[in-house]
């Protein structure tokens, strides 16, 4: 029972990390589209950097919680969880970028 509680909390933490990656994609899309990622102002760097760094930390914490529940007893499920979290983070950033570009262009 406690493993399911740990997995549930880890899933909530992972969803929070995906939300931060979505925010990163949302703020990084317009400067990337305009080709000015190397010439960002300090505020733009904070808007892009903070969700990315905090998202990485939150995702790392979620992986540690998943490891507590599954690394020893079910290593294949843990490996699949890591891959799924990576794909979810990439997809969340892509969806955030798409959302932002749809509102800027449209």
Secondary structure as the mmCIF struct_conf table of DSSP 4:
data_model
#
loop_
_struct_conf.conf_type_id
_struct_conf.id
_struct_conf.beg_label_comp_id
_struct_conf.beg_label_asym_id
_struct_conf.beg_label_seq_id
_struct_conf.end_label_comp_id
_struct_conf.end_label_asym_id
_struct_conf.end_label_seq_id
HELX_RH_AL_P HELX_RH_AL_P1 UNK A 2 UNK A 34
TURN_TY1_P TURN_TY1_P1 UNK A 35 UNK A 35
HELX_RH_3T_P HELX_RH_3T_P1 UNK A 37 UNK A 39
HELX_RH_AL_P HELX_RH_AL_P2 UNK A 42 UNK A 70
TURN_TY1_P TURN_TY1_P2 UNK A 71 UNK A 73
HELX_RH_AL_P HELX_RH_AL_P3 UNK A 75 UNK A 105
#
